[in-house]
Amino acid sequence: MSIEVHHVTKFYGNQKALDDVTFTVNKGEIFGFLGPNGAGKTTMMKIIMGVIPPTLGAVKVNGLDILTHEIEIKRQIGYLPENNPLYYEMYVREYLLFVASIYKLKNKKQRIDEIIEQTGLTIEQHKTIGSLSKGYKQRVGIAQALIHNPSVLILDEPTSGLDPNQIIEIRNLIAQIGKNKTVLLSTHIMQEVEAICNRVIIINKGKIVADSQKEALREELTDKSKQIIYVEFDKGISIEDLQNIKGVRKVKSIRKMQYLIEAHADDDIRPLLFQLAVKKQVTVLSMQKKEKSLEEVFHELTQNI
């Protein structure tokens, strides 16, 4: 196991930030660590990195206890904080040399060349960090987290504030890195988790409320007694006609000529929808079963708990 968290509880004074948290992460996993503000994500990440100790419980990284192997664990973890603190007056190569020197790396120049190429910083390497776009600043932040070749990478909101193109670039970079490393990705962006994570841990009010593969999590929380069908016609059709189809529970118009139809799970209403379209002389432009999104799952698990 790359990360082992066993019954961790953390108090700040009388406030309980984490409540008996237990989970493990296998080598090579990219997992999304999700939760609303104040749920305990940052506290848990700080404990894993050995920045603060747990009040109760134990944490191991690559088999090493965080309380007895603090320095060694810091060598094995790379970290990109949400605010990505950088020295804006330094040049990219100069900054990476500074970080490499902190880790006392051998062959610093070779390692810097490798990490610049890996993170796509080649054309920007001779510029000051302050002159870079936010997307390239994030790449510099990821480069410093990777410079010492850690086996575990912790990324806190890595695409926050980026434009859509930059988000895609950083996601692709993280996915590539995750092929050889364990990646803990803390984010509020559900599309990010959908795109690059294969496992999801959701924390709420200091407790783990979900820990599963993405697909399994959606499946577990899907109401097996119903199905949701999205359908779009080329012309208007009355909600009453749709509601009269056998098996339909309710119909919601979401846009002009677009509907969400809830039906009993045992009734395949799609042939009946086509029959209705023929009868009303309209064309079905699109029809599909709607799966529950990770955003909907997150909402269910973090509300009213």
PAVEXMI-877710 format. One record per residue (C-alpha): x, y, z. Coordinates in Angstrom, 1 decimal, decimal comma. Layout:
<pts>
((X; Y; Z))
...
</pts>
This chain:
<pts>
((0,0; 0,0; 0,0))
((1,2; 3,5; -0,8))
((-1,0; 5,2; 1,8))
((-2,5; 3,6; 4,9))
((-4,8; 5,6; 7,2))
((-6,0; 3,8; 10,3))
((-8,7; 5,2; 12,6))
((-7,4; 8,8; 12,4))
((-9,1; 11,4; 14,6))
((-7,9; 15,0; 14,8))
((-9,0; 17,6; 17,3))
((-8,3; 21,4; 17,1))
((-9,1; 22,3; 20,7))
((-12,7; 21,1; 21,2))
((-13,4; 20,9; 17,4))
((-13,2; 17,5; 15,8))
((-11,8; 17,9; 12,3))
((-11,5; 14,2; 11,6))
((-13,5; 11,4; 13,1))
((-12,1; 7,8; 13,0))
((-11,0; 8,0; 9,3))
((-9,7; 4,8; 7,7))
((-8,7; 4,2; 4,1))
((-5,9; 2,7; 2,1))
((-4,5; 3,6; -1,3))
((-2,8; 1,2; -3,6))
((0,4; 2,0; -5,6))
((-0,4; 3,5; -9,0))
((-3,9; 4,7; -8,2))
((-5,2; 8,2; -9,1))
((-7,9; 8,9; -6,5))
((-10,1; 11,9; -6,0))
((-10,4; 13,1; -2,5))
((-13,6; 15,1; -2,3))
((-15,6; 17,0; 0,2))
((-17,3; 20,3; 0,9))
((-15,3; 23,2; 2,5))
((-14,5; 22,4; 6,1))
((-15,0; 18,6; 5,6))
((-11,4; 17,8; 6,7))
((-9,6; 17,3; 3,4))
((-6,8; 19,7; 4,1))
((-6,3; 18,4; 7,6))
((-6,0; 14,8; 6,3))
((-3,5; 15,8; 3,6))
((-1,4; 17,6; 6,2))
((-1,4; 14,5; 8,4))
((-0,4; 12,2; 5,5))
((2,5; 14,6; 4,7))
((3,6; 14,7; 8,3))
((3,0; 18,4; 8,7))
((0,7; 17,9; 11,7))
((0,2; 14,8; 13,8))
((-3,1; 13,0; 14,3))
((-4,7; 13,1; 17,8))
((-5,5; 9,4; 17,5))
((-4,7; 6,8; 14,9))
((-1,8; 6,0; 12,6))
((-0,7; 6,8; 9,1))
((1,9; 5,0; 7,0))
((3,3; 6,0; 3,6))
((5,0; 3,2; 1,7))
((5,1; 1,2; 5,0))
((6,7; 4,0; 7,0))
((5,0; 5,6; 10,0))
((4,6; 9,3; 9,7))
((5,6; 9,9; 13,3))
((8,8; 8,0; 13,3))
((10,0; 8,5; 9,7))
((9,1; 12,1; 9,1))
((12,1; 13,1; 6,9))
((12,1; 9,9; 4,9))
((8,4; 10,3; 4,1))
((8,9; 13,9; 2,9))
((11,4; 12,5; 0,4))
((8,7; 10,2; -0,9))
((5,9; 12,7; -1,3))
((5,5; 15,5; -3,8))
((3,0; 18,3; -2,9))
((1,3; 21,0; -4,9))
((-0,7; 23,3; -2,5))
((-3,8; 25,1; -3,7))
((-2,2; 28,5; -3,6))
((1,0; 27,2; -5,4))
((3,6; 29,5; -3,6))
((6,3; 30,3; -6,1))
((9,2; 32,8; -6,2))
((8,0; 35,0; -9,1))
((11,3; 36,9; -9,5))
((13,2; 33,6; -10,1))
((13,7; 32,0; -13,5))
((12,1; 28,6; -14,1))
((15,4; 26,7; -14,2))
((16,8; 28,7; -11,3))
((13,8; 27,8; -9,1))
((13,9; 24,1; -10,0))
((17,7; 24,1; -9,2))
((16,8; 25,7; -5,9))
((14,3; 23,0; -5,1))
((16,6; 20,2; -6,3))
((19,3; 21,6; -4,0))
((17,0; 21,4; -1,0))
((16,5; 17,7; -1,8))
((20,3; 17,3; -2,3))
((19,8; 15,6; -5,6))
((22,7; 14,3; -7,6))
((22,9; 15,2; -11,3))
((20,7; 18,2; -10,8))
((21,0; 19,5; -14,3))
((20,0; 16,2; -15,9))
((17,0; 15,9; -13,5))
((15,9; 19,4; -14,2))
((16,1; 18,8; -18,0))
((14,0; 15,6; -17,5))
((11,3; 17,3; -15,4))
((11,1; 20,4; -17,7))
((10,4; 18,1; -20,7))
((7,9; 16,0; -18,7))
((5,9; 19,0; -17,6))
((6,0; 20,8; -20,9))
((8,0; 23,7; -19,7))
((10,7; 23,6; -22,4))
((9,7; 26,8; -24,2))
((9,3; 28,7; -20,9))
((12,3; 27,5; -19,0))
((14,4; 30,7; -19,4))
((11,6; 33,0; -18,3))
((10,9; 34,4; -14,9))
((8,0; 32,6; -13,1))
((6,2; 35,9; -12,6))
((6,0; 36,4; -16,4))
((4,3; 33,0; -17,0))
((0,6; 32,4; -17,5))
((-1,3; 30,7; -14,7))
((-1,3; 27,4; -16,6))
((2,5; 27,5; -16,8))
((2,8; 28,5; -13,2))
((0,8; 25,4; -12,3))
((3,2; 23,4; -14,4))
((6,1; 24,8; -12,5))
((4,3; 23,9; -9,3))
((3,9; 20,3; -10,5))
((7,5; 20,3; -11,6))
((8,8; 21,2; -8,1))
((6,5; 18,5; -6,7))
((8,1; 15,9; -9,0))
((11,7; 17,0; -9,1))
((12,8; 14,5; -6,4))
((10,9; 11,7; -8,2))
((8,4; 10,9; -5,3))
((6,3; 7,8; -5,4))
((3,3; 9,7; -4,0))
((1,9; 12,9; -5,4))
((-0,6; 15,1; -3,5))
((-2,3; 17,8; -5,6))
((-4,7; 20,3; -4,0))
((-7,0; 22,0; -6,5))
((-4,4; 21,8; -9,3))
((-6,7; 23,4; -12,0))
((-8,3; 26,1; -9,9))
((-8,5; 29,4; -11,8))
((-7,3; 28,0; -15,1))
((-9,0; 28,5; -18,4))
((-10,6; 25,5; -20,2))
((-7,6; 24,8; -22,4))
((-5,2; 25,0; -19,5))
((-7,4; 22,7; -17,5))
((-7,3; 20,0; -20,2))
((-3,5; 20,4; -20,4))
((-3,0; 19,9; -16,7))
((-5,5; 17,0; -16,5))
((-3,6; 15,2; -19,3))
((-0,3; 15,9; -17,5))
((-1,7; 14,4; -14,2))
((-3,1; 11,4; -16,0))
((0,3; 10,7; -17,6))
((2,1; 11,1; -14,2))
((-0,4; 8,8; -12,6))
((0,7; 5,9; -14,7))
((3,8; 5,5; -12,5))
((2,8; 7,2; -9,2))
((0,1; 7,2; -6,6))
((-1,8; 10,5; -7,0))
((-4,1; 12,0; -4,4))
((-6,2; 14,7; -6,1))
((-8,2; 17,0; -3,9))
((-10,7; 19,0; -6,0))
((-14,2; 20,5; -6,1))
((-14,5; 20,0; -9,9))
((-16,5; 16,9; -10,5))
((-15,5; 16,8; -14,2))
((-11,9; 16,5; -13,2))
((-12,6; 13,4; -11,1))
((-14,7; 12,0; -14,0))
((-11,8; 12,6; -16,4))
((-8,8; 11,3; -14,6))
((-9,6; 9,5; -11,4))
((-10,4; 5,8; -11,1))
((-11,4; 5,9; -7,4))
((-13,2; 8,3; -5,3))
((-13,1; 9,0; -1,5))
((-15,7; 11,5; -0,2))
((-15,4; 13,0; 3,2))
((-18,0; 15,0; 5,0))
((-17,9; 16,5; 8,5))
((-14,7; 14,7; 9,2))
((-16,1; 11,2; 8,3))
((-15,6; 9,1; 5,2))
((-19,0; 8,7; 3,6))
((-17,9; 7,0; 0,4))
((-14,9; 5,0; -0,8))
((-15,3; 3,2; -4,1))
((-14,5; 3,0; -7,8))
((-16,3; 5,7; -9,7))
((-18,6; 3,4; -11,6))
((-19,3; 1,3; -8,5))
((-20,2; 4,4; -6,5))
((-22,7; 5,5; -9,0))
((-24,2; 2,1; -9,2))
((-24,5; 1,7; -5,5))
((-26,4; 5,0; -5,2))
((-28,7; 4,5; -8,2))
((-32,3; 3,8; -7,5))
((-32,8; 0,4; -9,1))
((-36,6; 0,9; -9,2))
((-36,5; 3,6; -11,8))
((-34,8; 4,7; -15,0))
((-34,4; 8,2; -16,5))
((-34,7; 8,7; -20,2))
((-33,6; 11,9; -22,0))
((-35,4; 12,5; -25,3))
((-35,4; 15,4; -27,8))
((-37,9; 15,8; -30,6))
((-37,8; 18,1; -33,6))
((-41,2; 19,5; -32,7))
((-43,2; 20,2; -29,6))
((-45,1; 17,3; -27,9))
((-47,4; 17,6; -24,9))
((-46,2; 16,5; -21,5))
((-49,7; 14,9; -21,1))
((-49,1; 12,6; -24,1))
((-45,7; 11,5; -22,6))
((-47,2; 10,9; -19,2))
((-49,8; 8,6; -20,7))
((-47,1; 6,2; -21,9))
((-47,3; 2,9; -19,9))
((-44,7; 2,8; -17,2))
((-44,0; 6,6; -17,1))
((-43,9; 8,1; -13,6))
((-43,3; 11,7; -14,4))
((-42,1; 14,0; -17,2))
((-40,0; 17,1; -16,9))
((-39,4; 19,6; -19,7))
((-35,8; 20,8; -19,5))
((-35,6; 22,9; -22,7))
((-37,8; 23,4; -25,7))
((-38,6; 20,0; -27,2))
((-36,3; 18,2; -24,7))
((-37,6; 16,1; -21,8))
((-36,4; 14,0; -18,9))
((-38,8; 11,0; -18,4))
((-38,8; 8,9; -15,2))
((-40,2; 5,4; -15,7))
((-40,3; 2,1; -13,9))
((-37,0; 0,2; -14,2))
((-38,8; -2,9; -15,6))
((-40,5; -1,1; -18,4))
((-38,4; -0,2; -21,5))
((-40,4; 2,8; -22,7))
((-38,1; 3,6; -25,7))
((-40,1; 1,7; -28,3))
((-43,3; 3,4; -27,0))
((-41,6; 6,8; -27,3))
((-40,8; 6,1; -30,9))
((-44,4; 4,9; -31,5))
((-45,7; 8,1; -30,0))
((-43,4; 10,2; -32,2))
((-44,7; 8,4; -35,4))
((-48,3; 8,9; -34,3))
((-47,7; 12,6; -33,6))
((-45,6; 13,0; -36,8))
((-42,5; 14,2; -35,0))
((-38,9; 13,0; -35,2))
((-36,8; 11,7; -32,3))
((-33,5; 13,7; -32,6))
((-31,9; 12,1; -29,5))
((-32,7; 9,5; -26,9))
((-30,5; 8,0; -24,1))
((-30,7; 6,6; -20,6))
((-29,3; 9,1; -18,2))
((-26,8; 7,8; -15,6))
((-26,4; 9,5; -12,3))
((-23,5; 11,9; -12,4))
((-20,7; 12,1; -9,9))
((-21,9; 15,6; -9,0))
((-25,3; 14,2; -8,1))
((-23,7; 11,4; -6,0))
((-21,5; 14,0; -4,2))
((-24,6; 16,2; -3,4))
((-26,5; 13,2; -2,0))
((-23,6; 12,1; 0,3))
((-22,8; 15,6; 1,6))
((-26,2; 17,0; 2,3))
((-28,1; 16,5; 5,6))
((-25,7; 14,1; 7,1))
</pts>
